[in-house]
Amino acid sequence: MLASGRVPTPLIDTYAAAFGETALVATEQGLFEALADGPRDAAGVASEAGTDMRATEKVLNVLTSMRYLRYGRDGRYALTALARRFLLADAPSSVRDLVLMRRLELAWIDRLGEFLRSGDPLDVHGTMTDVDWGLYQRGMHAQAALSASEATRRTPVPKGARDMLDIGGSHGYFSVALCRRHQGLRSTVLDLPQAVEHAAPILAREGMGERVALRAGDALTDDLGTDAYDLVIMWSLVHHFDDPTNRSLVARIARALRPGGVLVIGEAIRPASPARAAQFSSFLDLYFALISEAGTWTFEEMAEWQRAAGLVPRRPIKMVIAQGIGMQAAARPVG
Ligand SMILES: C[S@@+](CC[C@H](N)C(=O)[O-])C[C@H]1O[C@@H](n2cnc3c(N)ncnc32)[C@H](O)[C@@H]1O
């Protein structure tokens, strides 16, 4: 039926947000945390979370249908392994902070209609409140934790590398993971001042001391130095900038690299054709166009900025952990 186009999927597509909102509200209002120590009935959850008993019961029932909870014969709700693994604040593989950032993203997505008519992007980095910046930085940290292990293993770090720059590095978690793997390496994490304020406590928890240092600034206007770094990484930044801005940024990075040094651009990759694109990849291109001024880029477009800057692009690296995420690395020739 699905394949023949006879299931009215628009009814599902346009209602998906309702289930998302239920899971998000439950996370924000502490319903999952209220079950962290063991099963409770609806009254117990409501009393722990400070919510209304009747409304709580209704929400818990939806969460049960979504497989975040199990409902027992004794009338108590319990977390499933999935909810325990991903939604509790102190779980090692928690994505709770990324879920909480959805509130910010949904507010932006709510303005898609305006964007569709005017074409004017939102400029989120220029307009976020202090609370928004906190949600953003903690969310980015949770997202980076998902891919840092694979990214670190597959980053082509030059032999004997000592100095790295992490542009738009936020929480610095990619730097932390790389410095832990490569003992001689130390990193400077460059990000906007509003980001650094909220990123600093996240980075401090890693206990890296001076090996990973935050620097407040603007990658588009700050002096990045000359012959200063063996490795420059830039994760999830170029989707915020248009083509000329990225070209000029990559040229300045090329000058900042030492001979033999490597630039790694880590990104959501725009598929070469919309015909073959996965739903999520296509949406990210639209989403970044909405919230900044650009969108995602293909591997070839990024490699072209690198070539124009005198770097030698390497073969694209497609990440296994998440479809549509990849790394485009390039080296500054020696001599
Ligand atoms: C999507 S986040 C990615 C954070 C981190 N690299 C990661 O992948 O988890 C983009 C980061 O770039 C920073 N950023 C945006 N414009 C910037 C600029 N002009 N200079 C430096 N950082 C910038 C934002 O503040 C934000 O922390």
PDBQT file of the ligand as one rigid body, heavy atoms in Angstrom, charges set to zero:
ROOT
HETATM    1  C1  LIG A 401      26.540  24.300  14.798  1.00  0.00    +0.000 C 
HETATM    2  S1  LIG A 401      27.669  24.836  16.006  1.00  0.00    +0.000 S 
HETATM    3  C2  LIG A 401      28.952  23.599  15.911  1.00  0.00    +0.000 C 
HETATM    4  C3  LIG A 401      29.768  23.508  17.164  1.00  0.00    +0.000 C 
HETATM    5  C4  LIG A 401      30.861  22.445  17.126  1.00  0.00    +0.000 C 
HETATM    6  N1  LIG A 401      31.847  22.710  16.095  1.00  0.00    +0.000 N 
HETATM    7  C5  LIG A 401      30.245  21.093  16.899  1.00  0.00    +0.000 C 
HETATM    8  O1  LIG A 401      30.271  20.570  15.791  1.00  0.00    +0.000 OA
HETATM    9  O2  LIG A 401      29.680  20.540  17.854  1.00  0.00    +0.000 OA
HETATM   10  C6  LIG A 401      28.413  26.228  15.197  1.00  0.00    +0.000 C 
HETATM   11  C7  LIG A 401      29.332  26.994  16.123  1.00  0.00    +0.000 C 
HETATM   12  O3  LIG A 401      29.966  27.999  15.337  1.00  0.00    +0.000 OA
HETATM   13  C8  LIG A 401      30.007  29.182  16.073  1.00  0.00    +0.000 C 
HETATM   14  N2  LIG A 401      30.144  30.317  15.150  1.00  0.00    +0.000 N 
HETATM   15  C9  LIG A 401      29.215  30.839  14.310  1.00  0.00    +0.000 A 
HETATM   16  N3  LIG A 401      29.719  31.879  13.636  1.00  0.00    +0.000 NA
HETATM   17  C10 LIG A 401      31.017  32.011  14.049  1.00  0.00    +0.000 A 
HETATM   18  C11 LIG A 401      32.061  32.911  13.728  1.00  0.00    +0.000 A 
HETATM   19  N4  LIG A 401      31.888  33.902  12.845  1.00  0.00    +0.000 N 
HETATM   20  N5  LIG A 401      33.256  32.761  14.362  1.00  0.00    +0.000 NA
HETATM   21  C12 LIG A 401      33.446  31.771  15.278  1.00  0.00    +0.000 A 
HETATM   22  N6  LIG A 401      32.482  30.892  15.617  1.00  0.00    +0.000 NA
HETATM   23  C13 LIG A 401      31.292  31.008  15.016  1.00  0.00    +0.000 A 
HETATM   24  C14 LIG A 401      28.689  29.171  16.850  1.00  0.00    +0.000 C 
HETATM   25  O4  LIG A 401      28.738  30.039  17.959  1.00  0.00    +0.000 OA
HETATM   26  C15 LIG A 401      28.585  27.710  17.246  1.00  0.00    +0.000 C 
HETATM   27  O5  LIG A 401      29.184  27.438  18.489  1.00  0.00    +0.000 OA
ENDROOT
TORSDOF 0
